[in-house]
Amino acid sequence: MLSKLKTMTLVAAAAAMFSAGAVAATYIDVRVAPPPPRHEYVPPARVGYIWAPGYWDWRGHRHVWVMGHWERERRGYVYHHPQWVQEGEHWRLGRGGWDRDHDHP
């Protein structure tokens, strides 16, 4: 019985690590061009936040619009929004996120 419990625990841990790695992927590469960006209302600026614009994500074999949202500013970092780039017949989505700002330590 203990052996079966250990096996189930290991399988669950492996599945969790696999799914966490899939979410953390930097790029998505597909052959389907994203639709044109949607025009969305950008709220007035908020002190201590930056606006992350909406973008087309790739989910379950189709593009899905992800609405823009506020991101709390991070000192010493710069935010890159997700962006699609065409490379030959493929489209690559750079997930974006926060990177160290090497110009302003």
Biopython code that builds the backbone (N, CA, C, O; Angstrom):
import numpy as np
from Bio.PDB.StructureBuilder import StructureBuilder

atoms = [
    (1, "MET", "N", (0.820, -1.187, 0.000)),
    (1, "MET", "CA", (0.000, 0.000, 0.000)),
    (1, "MET", "C", (0.870, 1.260, 0.000)),
    (1, "MET", "O", (0.588, 2.209, -0.732)),
    (2, "LEU", "N", (1.927, 1.271, 0.819)),
    (2, "LEU", "CA", (2.810, 2.424, 0.893)),
    (2, "LEU", "C", (3.493, 2.653, -0.453)),
    (2, "LEU", "O", (3.660, 3.794, -0.883)),
    (3, "SER", "N", (3.884, 1.572, -1.113)),
    (3, "SER", "CA", (4.522, 1.671, -2.419)),
    (3, "SER", "C", (3.579, 2.304, -3.446)),
    (3, "SER", "O", (4.006, 3.120, -4.263)),
    (4, "LYS", "N", (2.314, 1.934, -3.405)),
    (4, "LYS", "CA", (1.326, 2.498, -4.326)),
    (4, "LYS", "C", (1.157, 3.995, -4.071)),
    (4, "LYS", "O", (1.042, 4.777, -5.015)),
    (5, "LEU", "N", (1.141, 4.395, -2.798)),
    (5, "LEU", "CA", (1.019, 5.805, -2.433)),
    (5, "LEU", "C", (2.229, 6.598, -2.930)),
    (5, "LEU", "O", (2.082, 7.704, -3.449)),
    (6, "LYS", "N", (3.429, 6.025, -2.767)),
    (6, "LYS", "CA", (4.649, 6.686, -3.257)),
    (6, "LYS", "C", (4.595, 6.858, -4.770)),
    (6, "LYS", "O", (4.950, 7.917, -5.288)),
    (7, "THR", "N", (4.156, 5.829, -5.478)),
    (7, "THR", "CA", (4.061, 5.899, -6.933)),
    (7, "THR", "C", (3.090, 6.990, -7.359)),
    (7, "THR", "O", (3.387, 7.773, -8.261)),
    (8, "MET", "N", (1.931, 7.041, -6.712)),
    (8, "MET", "CA", (0.940, 8.073, -7.049)),
    (8, "MET", "C", (1.484, 9.465, -6.764)),
    (8, "MET", "O", (1.235, 10.397, -7.529)),
    (9, "THR", "N", (2.229, 9.615, -5.663)),
    (9, "THR", "CA", (2.813, 10.911, -5.313)),
    (9, "THR", "C", (3.843, 11.327, -6.361)),
    (9, "THR", "O", (3.872, 12.485, -6.778)),
    (10, "LEU", "N", (4.695, 10.378, -6.791)),
    (10, "LEU", "CA", (5.695, 10.686, -7.812)),
    (10, "LEU", "C", (5.049, 11.073, -9.138)),
    (10, "LEU", "O", (5.497, 12.009, -9.801)),
    (11, "VAL", "N", (4.007, 10.360, -9.521)),
    (11, "VAL", "CA", (3.301, 10.673, -10.763)),
    (11, "VAL", "C", (2.688, 12.065, -10.682)),
    (11, "VAL", "O", (2.780, 12.830, -11.643)),
    (12, "ALA", "N", (2.070, 12.409, -9.567)),
    (12, "ALA", "CA", (1.470, 13.737, -9.391)),
    (12, "ALA", "C", (2.534, 14.820, -9.434)),
    (12, "ALA", "O", (2.329, 15.868, -10.048)),
    (13, "ALA", "N", (3.676, 14.578, -8.784)),
    (13, "ALA", "CA", (4.759, 15.570, -8.785)),
    (13, "ALA", "C", (5.312, 15.771, -10.192)),
    (13, "ALA", "O", (5.580, 16.901, -10.599)),
    (14, "ALA", "N", (5.482, 14.683, -10.933)),
    (14, "ALA", "CA", (5.985, 14.787, -12.309)),
    (14, "ALA", "C", (5.007, 15.550, -13.184)),
    (14, "ALA", "O", (5.417, 16.370, -14.005)),
    (15, "ALA", "N", (3.724, 15.290, -13.019)),
    (15, "ALA", "CA", (2.709, 16.009, -13.806)),
    (15, "ALA", "C", (2.727, 17.483, -13.479)),
    (15, "ALA", "O", (2.601, 18.318, -14.375)),
    (16, "ALA", "N", (2.882, 17.819, -12.210)),
    (16, "ALA", "CA", (2.921, 19.231, -11.810)),
    (16, "ALA", "C", (4.141, 19.927, -12.401)),
    (16, "ALA", "O", (4.044, 21.066, -12.859)),
    (17, "MET", "N", (5.295, 19.249, -12.395)),
    (17, "MET", "CA", (6.492, 19.860, -12.970)),
    (17, "MET", "C", (6.338, 20.046, -14.467)),
    (17, "MET", "O", (6.758, 21.068, -15.008)),
    (18, "PHE", "N", (5.736, 19.065, -15.153)),
    (18, "PHE", "CA", (5.539, 19.179, -16.596)),
    (18, "PHE", "C", (4.621, 20.344, -16.914)),
    (18, "PHE", "O", (4.929, 21.132, -17.808)),
    (19, "SER", "N", (3.506, 20.480, -16.214)),
    (19, "SER", "CA", (2.569, 21.558, -16.513)),
    (19, "SER", "C", (3.170, 22.910, -16.161)),
    (19, "SER", "O", (2.916, 23.887, -16.867)),
    (20, "ALA", "N", (3.953, 23.000, -15.098)),
    (20, "ALA", "CA", (4.593, 24.273, -14.749)),
    (20, "ALA", "C", (5.585, 24.663, -15.829)),
    (20, "ALA", "O", (5.691, 25.840, -16.173)),
    (21, "GLY", "N", (6.323, 23.683, -16.377)),
    (21, "GLY", "CA", (7.267, 23.975, -17.452)),
    (21, "GLY", "C", (6.555, 24.442, -18.701)),
    (21, "GLY", "O", (7.055, 25.319, -19.406)),
    (22, "ALA", "N", (5.387, 23.868, -18.991)),
    (22, "ALA", "CA", (4.637, 24.258, -20.180)),
    (22, "ALA", "C", (4.148, 25.690, -20.056)),
    (22, "ALA", "O", (4.156, 26.429, -21.040)),
    (23, "VAL", "N", (3.729, 26.091, -18.883)),
    (23, "VAL", "CA", (3.248, 27.452, -18.677)),
    (23, "VAL", "C", (4.393, 28.448, -18.795)),
    (23, "VAL", "O", (4.199, 29.562, -19.284)),
    (24, "ALA", "N", (5.585, 28.056, -18.350)),
    (24, "ALA", "CA", (6.714, 28.965, -18.336)),
    (24, "ALA", "C", (7.404, 29.085, -19.692)),
    (24, "ALA", "O", (8.408, 29.789, -19.804)),
    (25, "ALA", "N", (6.890, 28.412, -20.727)),
    (25, "ALA", "CA", (7.511, 28.476, -22.045)),
    (25, "ALA", "C", (7.594, 29.921, -22.516)),
    (25, "ALA", "O", (6.662, 30.700, -22.315)),
    (26, "THR", "N", (8.713, 30.276, -23.142)),
    (26, "THR", "CA", (8.930, 31.638, -23.590)),
    (26, "THR", "C", (8.219, 31.920, -24.908)),
    (26, "THR", "O", (7.757, 33.038, -25.132)),
    (27, "TYR", "N", (8.127, 30.925, -25.778)),
    (27, "TYR", "CA", (7.548, 31.128, -27.099)),
    (27, "TYR", "C", (6.496, 30.080, -27.420)),
    (27, "TYR", "O", (6.553, 28.950, -26.935)),
    (28, "ILE", "N", (5.535, 30.475, -28.245)),
    (28, "ILE", "CA", (4.566, 29.561, -28.856)),
    (28, "ILE", "C", (4.806, 29.695, -30.348)),
    (28, "ILE", "O", (4.913, 30.813, -30.853)),
    (29, "ASP", "N", (4.894, 28.575, -31.074)),
    (29, "ASP", "CA", (5.180, 28.581, -32.506)),
    (29, "ASP", "C", (4.052, 27.858, -33.233)),
    (29, "ASP", "O", (3.842, 26.664, -33.020)),
    (30, "VAL", "N", (3.311, 28.586, -34.107)),
    (30, "VAL", "CA", (2.183, 28.004, -34.827)),
    (30, "VAL", "C", (2.226, 28.425, -36.287)),
    (30, "VAL", "O", (3.008, 29.297, -36.664)),
    (31, "ARG", "N", (1.386, 27.806, -37.109)),
    (31, "ARG", "CA", (1.295, 28.151, -38.529)),
    (31, "ARG", "C", (0.078, 29.000, -38.851)),
    (31, "ARG", "O", (-0.179, 29.284, -40.021)),
    (32, "VAL", "N", (-0.674, 29.412, -37.842)),
    (32, "VAL", "CA", (-1.897, 30.190, -38.038)),
    (32, "VAL", "C", (-1.643, 31.638, -37.616)),
    (32, "VAL", "O", (-1.312, 31.906, -36.460)),
    (33, "ALA", "N", (-1.798, 32.560, -38.554)),
    (33, "ALA", "CA", (-1.573, 33.976, -38.245)),
    (33, "ALA", "C", (-2.591, 34.477, -37.223)),
    (33, "ALA", "O", (-3.763, 34.104, -37.286)),
    (34, "PRO", "N", (-2.156, 35.316, -36.284)),
    (34, "PRO", "CA", (-3.119, 35.872, -35.332)),
    (34, "PRO", "C", (-4.008, 36.897, -36.035)),
    (34, "PRO", "O", (-3.580, 37.531, -37.000)),
    (35, "PRO", "N", (-5.246, 37.063, -35.554)),
    (35, "PRO", "CA", (-6.102, 38.116, -36.105)),
    (35, "PRO", "C", (-5.498, 39.496, -35.787)),
    (35, "PRO", "O", (-4.595, 39.602, -34.956)),
    (36, "PRO", "N", (-5.995, 40.542, -36.445)),
    (36, "PRO", "CA", (-5.503, 41.887, -36.108)),
    (36, "PRO", "C", (-5.792, 42.197, -34.639)),
    (36, "PRO", "O", (-6.782, 41.717, -34.087)),
    (37, "PRO", "N", (-4.933, 42.995, -34.007)),
    (37, "PRO", "CA", (-5.188, 43.341, -32.599)),
    (37, "PRO", "C", (-6.536, 44.032, -32.453)),
    (37, "PRO", "O", (-6.969, 44.766, -33.341)),
    (38, "ARG", "N", (-7.185, 43.794, -31.341)),
    (38, "ARG", "CA", (-8.444, 44.478, -31.045)),
    (38, "ARG", "C", (-8.134, 45.845, -30.474)),
    (38, "ARG", "O", (-7.110, 46.054, -29.823)),
    (39, "HIS", "N", (-9.039, 46.767, -30.732)),
    (39, "HIS", "CA", (-8.912, 48.081, -30.105)),
    (39, "HIS", "C", (-9.596, 47.990, -28.756)),
    (39, "HIS", "O", (-10.766, 47.618, -28.666)),
    (40, "GLU", "N", (-8.870, 48.328, -27.717)),
    (40, "GLU", "CA", (-9.467, 48.250, -26.393)),
    (40, "GLU", "C", (-9.284, 49.571, -25.662)),
    (40, "GLU", "O", (-8.339, 50.320, -25.912)),
    (41, "TYR", "N", (-10.190, 49.828, -24.776)),
    (41, "TYR", "CA", (-10.146, 51.027, -23.952)),
    (41, "TYR", "C", (-8.953, 50.936, -23.015)),
    (41, "TYR", "O", (-8.788, 49.945, -22.304)),
    (42, "VAL", "N", (-8.120, 51.972, -23.014)),
    (42, "VAL", "CA", (-6.991, 52.030, -22.088)),
    (42, "VAL", "C", (-7.368, 53.013, -20.983)),
    (42, "VAL", "O", (-7.546, 54.203, -21.244)),
    (43, "PRO", "N", (-7.490, 52.522, -19.753)),
    (43, "PRO", "CA", (-7.880, 53.407, -18.658)),
    (43, "PRO", "C", (-6.809, 54.456, -18.379)),
    (43, "PRO", "O", (-5.658, 54.305, -18.790)),
    (44, "PRO", "N", (-7.196, 55.525, -17.674)),
    (44, "PRO", "CA", (-6.205, 56.553, -17.303)),
    (44, "PRO", "C", (-5.055, 55.939, -16.491)),
    (44, "PRO", "O", (-5.235, 54.946, -15.786)),
    (45, "ALA", "N", (-3.891, 56.544, -16.606)),
    (45, "ALA", "CA", (-2.695, 56.040, -15.921)),
    (45, "ALA", "C", (-2.915, 55.913, -14.419)),
    (45, "ALA", "O", (-3.644, 56.701, -13.816)),
    (46, "ARG", "N", (-2.275, 54.910, -13.824)),
    (46, "ARG", "CA", (-2.309, 54.691, -12.383)),
    (46, "ARG", "C", (-0.890, 54.776, -11.853)),
    (46, "ARG", "O", (0.012, 54.155, -12.414)),
    (47, "VAL", "N", (-0.676, 55.519, -10.799)),
    (47, "VAL", "CA", (0.649, 55.653, -10.197)),
    (47, "VAL", "C", (1.117, 54.293, -9.698)),
    (47, "VAL", "O", (0.394, 53.600, -8.983)),
    (48, "GLY", "N", (2.336, 53.919, -10.083)),
    (48, "GLY", "CA", (2.917, 52.661, -9.632)),
    (48, "GLY", "C", (2.557, 51.468, -10.489)),
    (48, "GLY", "O", (2.912, 50.339, -10.149)),
    (49, "TYR", "N", (1.852, 51.691, -11.609)),
    (49, "TYR", "CA", (1.434, 50.600, -12.492)),
    (49, "TYR", "C", (1.717, 50.956, -13.936)),
    (49, "TYR", "O", (1.825, 52.131, -14.287)),
    (50, "ILE", "N", (1.838, 49.930, -14.779)),
    (50, "ILE", "CA", (1.925, 50.134, -16.221)),
    (50, "ILE", "C", (0.797, 49.331, -16.858)),
    (50, "ILE", "O", (0.358, 48.320, -16.311)),
    (51, "TRP", "N", (0.333, 49.787, -18.017)),
    (51, "TRP", "CA", (-0.730, 49.089, -18.725)),
    (51, "TRP", "C", (-0.110, 48.053, -19.653)),
    (51, "TRP", "O", (0.710, 48.394, -20.505)),
    (52, "ALA", "N", (-0.492, 46.803, -19.494)),
    (52, "ALA", "CA", (-0.070, 45.723, -20.380)),
    (52, "ALA", "C", (-1.204, 45.530, -21.384)),
    (52, "ALA", "O", (-2.272, 45.052, -21.002)),
    (53, "PRO", "N", (-1.009, 45.887, -22.654)),
    (53, "PRO", "CA", (-2.100, 45.803, -23.624)),
    (53, "PRO", "C", (-2.528, 44.363, -23.890)),
    (53, "PRO", "O", (-1.767, 43.422, -23.664)),
    (54, "GLY", "N", (-3.759, 44.208, -24.373)),
    (54, "GLY", "CA", (-4.279, 42.894, -24.719)),
    (54, "GLY", "C", (-3.538, 42.303, -25.906)),
    (54, "GLY", "O", (-2.853, 43.013, -26.643)),
    (55, "TYR", "N", (-3.682, 41.004, -26.083)),
    (55, "TYR", "CA", (-2.999, 40.313, -27.180)),
    (55, "TYR", "C", (-3.738, 39.013, -27.492)),
    (55, "TYR", "O", (-4.550, 38.540, -26.697)),
    (56, "TRP", "N", (-3.445, 38.446, -28.656)),
    (56, "TRP", "CA", (-3.995, 37.151, -29.046)),
    (56, "TRP", "C", (-3.081, 36.068, -28.520)),
    (56, "TRP", "O", (-1.900, 36.035, -28.864)),
    (57, "ASP", "N", (-3.606, 35.177, -27.688)),
    (57, "ASP", "CA", (-2.860, 34.027, -27.182)),
    (57, "ASP", "C", (-3.269, 32.808, -28.006)),
    (57, "ASP", "O", (-4.290, 32.842, -28.693)),
    (58, "TRP", "N", (-2.495, 31.747, -27.948)),
    (58, "TRP", "CA", (-2.802, 30.501, -28.648)),
    (58, "TRP", "C", (-3.199, 29.471, -27.599)),
    (58, "TRP", "O", (-2.383, 29.078, -26.765)),
    (59, "ARG", "N", (-4.454, 29.037, -27.643)),
    (59, "ARG", "CA", (-4.964, 28.086, -26.650)),
    (59, "ARG", "C", (-5.831, 27.038, -27.341)),
    (59, "ARG", "O", (-6.800, 27.370, -28.024)),
    (60, "GLY", "N", (-5.475, 25.789, -27.159)),
    (60, "GLY", "CA", (-6.301, 24.701, -27.684)),
    (60, "GLY", "C", (-6.515, 24.761, -29.176)),
    (60, "GLY", "O", (-7.630, 24.520, -29.640)),
    (61, "HIS", "N", (-5.498, 25.072, -29.941)),
    (61, "HIS", "CA", (-5.546, 25.091, -31.407)),
    (61, "HIS", "C", (-6.297, 26.289, -31.981)),
    (61, "HIS", "O", (-6.809, 26.219, -33.099)),
    (62, "ARG", "N", (-6.369, 27.391, -31.225)),
    (62, "ARG", "CA", (-6.999, 28.604, -31.767)),
    (62, "ARG", "C", (-6.505, 29.829, -31.008)),
    (62, "ARG", "O", (-5.983, 29.730, -29.898)),
    (63, "HIS", "N", (-6.684, 30.971, -31.633)),
    (63, "HIS", "CA", (-6.318, 32.239, -31.000)),
    (63, "HIS", "C", (-7.444, 32.691, -30.070)),
    (63, "HIS", "O", (-8.623, 32.588, -30.408)),
    (64, "VAL", "N", (-7.066, 33.187, -28.909)),
    (64, "VAL", "CA", (-8.017, 33.685, -27.913)),
    (64, "VAL", "C", (-7.519, 35.037, -27.434)),
    (64, "VAL", "O", (-6.345, 35.182, -27.094)),
    (65, "TRP", "N", (-8.406, 36.034, -27.405)),
    (65, "TRP", "CA", (-8.028, 37.376, -26.976)),
    (65, "TRP", "C", (-7.867, 37.418, -25.462)),
    (65, "TRP", "O", (-8.745, 36.979, -24.720)),
    (66, "VAL", "N", (-6.735, 37.951, -25.015)),
    (66, "VAL", "CA", (-6.472, 38.172, -23.597)),
    (66, "VAL", "C", (-6.528, 39.684, -23.387)),
    (66, "VAL", "O", (-5.751, 40.429, -23.984)),
    (67, "MET", "N", (-7.440, 40.126, -22.545)),
    (67, "MET", "CA", (-7.634, 41.568, -22.341)),
    (67, "MET", "C", (-6.436, 42.198, -21.632)),
    (67, "MET", "O", (-5.730, 41.547, -20.862)),
    (68, "GLY", "N", (-6.230, 43.480, -21.915)),
    (68, "GLY", "CA", (-5.176, 44.228, -21.253)),
    (68, "GLY", "C", (-5.436, 44.295, -19.754)),
    (68, "GLY", "O", (-6.559, 44.105, -19.287)),
    (69, "HIS", "N", (-4.362, 44.570, -19.012)),
    (69, "HIS", "CA", (-4.481, 44.636, -17.555)),
    (69, "HIS", "C", (-3.358, 45.486, -16.976)),
    (69, "HIS", "O", (-2.382, 45.796, -17.659)),
    (70, "TRP", "N", (-3.506, 45.852, -15.725)),
    (70, "TRP", "CA", (-2.484, 46.616, -15.027)),
    (70, "TRP", "C", (-1.421, 45.681, -14.468)),
    (70, "TRP", "O", (-1.738, 44.611, -13.949)),
    (71, "GLU", "N", (-0.163, 46.086, -14.574)),
    (71, "GLU", "CA", (0.968, 45.374, -13.968)),
    (71, "GLU", "C", (1.631, 46.343, -12.992)),
    (71, "GLU", "O", (1.911, 47.489, -13.342)),
    (72, "ARG", "N", (1.876, 45.885, -11.787)),
    (72, "ARG", "CA", (2.578, 46.728, -10.812)),
    (72, "ARG", "C", (4.011, 46.959, -11.298)),
    (72, "ARG", "O", (4.698, 46.018, -11.693)),
    (73, "GLU", "N", (4.455, 48.224, -11.266)),
    (73, "GLU", "CA", (5.816, 48.537, -11.697)),
    (73, "GLU", "C", (6.822, 47.795, -10.832)),
    (73, "GLU", "O", (6.595, 47.558, -9.645)),
    (74, "ARG", "N", (7.943, 47.434, -11.456)),
    (74, "ARG", "CA", (9.032, 46.782, -10.733)),
    (74, "ARG", "C", (10.292, 47.596, -10.956)),
    (74, "ARG", "O", (10.794, 47.685, -12.076)),
    (75, "ARG", "N", (10.802, 48.190, -9.886)),
    (75, "ARG", "CA", (12.021, 49.008, -9.988)),
    (75, "ARG", "C", (13.175, 48.189, -10.547)),
    (75, "ARG", "O", (13.431, 47.066, -10.112)),
    (76, "GLY", "N", (13.874, 48.783, -11.536)),
    (76, "GLY", "CA", (15.011, 48.112, -12.141)),
    (76, "GLY", "C", (14.646, 47.103, -13.216)),
    (76, "GLY", "O", (15.508, 46.378, -13.713)),
    (77, "TYR", "N", (13.358, 47.056, -13.580)),
    (77, "TYR", "CA", (12.891, 46.127, -14.608)),
    (77, "TYR", "C", (12.126, 46.885, -15.679)),
    (77, "TYR", "O", (11.615, 47.978, -15.436)),
    (78, "VAL", "N", (12.050, 46.299, -16.863)),
    (78, "VAL", "CA", (11.274, 46.851, -17.959)),
    (78, "VAL", "C", (10.305, 45.766, -18.429)),
    (78, "VAL", "O", (10.662, 44.589, -18.492)),
    (79, "TYR", "N", (9.077, 46.172, -18.757)),
    (79, "TYR", "CA", (8.054, 45.216, -19.167)),
    (79, "TYR", "C", (8.003, 45.118, -20.688)),
    (79, "TYR", "O", (7.993, 46.136, -21.381)),
    (80, "HIS", "N", (7.972, 43.893, -21.204)),
    (80, "HIS", "CA", (7.814, 43.628, -22.633)),
    (80, "HIS", "C", (6.483, 42.927, -22.818)),
    (80, "HIS", "O", (6.264, 41.861, -22.244)),
    (81, "HIS", "N", (5.593, 43.503, -23.606)),
    (81, "HIS", "CA", (4.285, 42.878, -23.800)),
    (81, "HIS", "C", (4.403, 41.707, -24.776)),
    (81, "HIS", "O", (5.305, 41.688, -25.615)),
    (82, "PRO", "N", (3.493, 40.726, -24.671)),
    (82, "PRO", "CA", (3.513, 39.605, -25.620)),
    (82, "PRO", "C", (3.379, 40.120, -27.051)),
    (82, "PRO", "O", (2.653, 41.078, -27.314)),
    (83, "GLN", "N", (4.089, 39.471, -27.964)),
    (83, "GLN", "CA", (4.100, 39.963, -29.347)),
    (83, "GLN", "C", (4.291, 38.810, -30.327)),
    (83, "GLN", "O", (5.139, 37.941, -30.123)),
    (84, "TRP", "N", (3.481, 38.814, -31.406)),
    (84, "TRP", "CA", (3.605, 37.831, -32.474)),
    (84, "TRP", "C", (4.589, 38.319, -33.519)),
    (84, "TRP", "O", (4.577, 39.492, -33.891)),
    (85, "VAL", "N", (5.444, 37.420, -33.994)),
    (85, "VAL", "CA", (6.409, 37.723, -35.053)),
    (85, "VAL", "C", (6.327, 36.607, -36.082)),
    (85, "VAL", "O", (6.319, 35.428, -35.728)),
    (86, "GLN", "N", (6.265, 36.981, -37.368)),
    (86, "GLN", "CA", (6.223, 35.976, -38.426)),
    (86, "GLN", "C", (7.641, 35.579, -38.803)),
    (86, "GLN", "O", (8.507, 36.427, -39.019)),
    (87, "GLU", "N", (7.861, 34.255, -38.877)),
    (87, "GLU", "CA", (9.156, 33.705, -39.281)),
    (87, "GLU", "C", (8.891, 32.665, -40.365)),
    (87, "GLU", "O", (8.614, 31.504, -40.062)),
    (88, "GLY", "N", (8.975, 33.082, -41.628)),
    (88, "GLY", "CA", (8.645, 32.183, -42.734)),
    (88, "GLY", "C", (7.160, 31.873, -42.716)),
    (88, "GLY", "O", (6.333, 32.784, -42.743)),
    (89, "GLU", "N", (6.814, 30.584, -42.669)),
    (89, "GLU", "CA", (5.409, 30.182, -42.638)),
    (89, "GLU", "C", (4.871, 30.068, -41.207)),
    (89, "GLU", "O", (3.693, 29.773, -41.006)),
    (90, "HIS", "N", (5.723, 30.300, -40.230)),
    (90, "HIS", "CA", (5.341, 30.151, -38.831)),
    (90, "HIS", "C", (5.126, 31.506, -38.165)),
    (90, "HIS", "O", (5.673, 32.524, -38.589)),
    (91, "TRP", "N", (4.322, 31.491, -37.120)),
    (91, "TRP", "CA", (4.117, 32.655, -36.274)),
    (91, "TRP", "C", (4.590, 32.293, -34.882)),
    (91, "TRP", "O", (4.238, 31.236, -34.359)),
    (92, "ARG", "N", (5.388, 33.165, -34.277)),
    (92, "ARG", "CA", (5.941, 32.903, -32.953)),
    (92, "ARG", "C", (5.444, 33.976, -31.986)),
    (92, "ARG", "O", (5.575, 35.173, -32.241)),
    (93, "LEU", "N", (4.875, 33.522, -30.877)),
    (93, "LEU", "CA", (4.433, 34.441, -29.820)),
    (93, "LEU", "C", (5.494, 34.504, -28.745)),
    (93, "LEU", "O", (5.774, 33.516, -28.065)),
    (94, "GLY", "N", (6.087, 35.692, -28.599)),
    (94, "GLY", "CA", (6.984, 35.936, -27.471)),
    (94, "GLY", "C", (6.112, 36.273, -26.270)),
    (94, "GLY", "O", (5.347, 37.236, -26.319)),
    (95, "ARG", "N", (6.208, 35.514, -25.212)),
    (95, "ARG", "CA", (5.326, 35.655, -24.050)),
    (95, "ARG", "C", (5.478, 36.987, -23.331)),
    (95, "ARG", "O", (4.569, 37.397, -22.610)),
    (96, "GLY", "N", (6.585, 37.660, -23.506)),
    (96, "GLY", "CA", (6.756, 38.929, -22.809)),
    (96, "GLY", "C", (7.027, 38.718, -21.332)),
    (96, "GLY", "O", (7.314, 37.605, -20.890)),
    (97, "GLY", "N", (6.933, 39.795, -20.581)),
    (97, "GLY", "CA", (7.178, 39.734, -19.140)),
    (97, "GLY", "C", (8.199, 40.769, -18.721)),
    (97, "GLY", "O", (8.508, 41.696, -19.471)),
    (98, "TRP", "N", (8.712, 40.608, -17.537)),
    (98, "TRP", "CA", (9.657, 41.555, -16.955)),
    (98, "TRP", "C", (11.086, 41.095, -17.151)),
    (98, "TRP", "O", (11.411, 39.931, -16.919)),
    (99, "ASP", "N", (11.964, 42.040, -17.590)),
    (99, "ASP", "CA", (13.400, 41.795, -17.706)),
    (99, "ASP", "C", (14.140, 42.891, -16.961)),
    (99, "ASP", "O", (13.640, 44.007, -16.816)),
    (100, "ARG", "N", (15.323, 42.568, -16.495)),
    (100, "ARG", "CA", (16.142, 43.593, -15.834)),
    (100, "ARG", "C", (16.429, 44.728, -16.814)),
    (100, "ARG", "O", (16.735, 44.493, -17.983)),
    (101, "ASP", "N", (16.327, 45.944, -16.327)),
    (101, "ASP", "CA", (16.653, 47.128, -17.124)),
    (101, "ASP", "C", (18.131, 47.411, -16.942)),
    (101, "ASP", "O", (18.532, 47.983, -15.928)),
    (102, "HIS", "N", (18.951, 47.015, -17.915)),
    (102, "HIS", "CA", (20.400, 47.150, -17.794)),
    (102, "HIS", "C", (20.863, 48.596, -17.947)),
    (102, "HIS", "O", (22.005, 48.914, -17.616)),
    (103, "ASP", "N", (19.992, 49.476, -18.443)),
    (103, "ASP", "CA", (20.359, 50.889, -18.574)),
    (103, "ASP", "C", (20.203, 51.644, -17.266)),
    (103, "ASP", "O", (20.844, 52.677, -17.072)),
    (104, "HIS", "N", (19.361, 51.148, -16.362)),
    (104, "HIS", "CA", (19.098, 51.824, -15.091)),
    (104, "HIS", "C", (19.170, 50.826, -13.936)),
    (104, "HIS", "O", (18.161, 50.215, -13.584)),
    (105, "PRO", "N", (20.344, 50.658, -13.349)),
    (105, "PRO", "CA", (20.489, 49.676, -12.257)),
    (105, "PRO", "C", (19.728, 50.041, -10.995)),
    (105, "PRO", "O", (19.770, 49.300, -10.013)),
]
sb = StructureBuilder()
sb.init_structure("model")
sb.init_model(0)
sb.init_chain("A")
sb.init_seg("    ")
for serial, (resi, resn, name, xyz) in enumerate(atoms, 1):
    if name == "N":
        sb.init_residue(resn, " ", resi, " ")
    sb.init_atom(name, np.array(xyz, "f"), 0.0, 1.0, " ", f" {name:<3s}", serial, name[0])
structure = sb.get_structure()
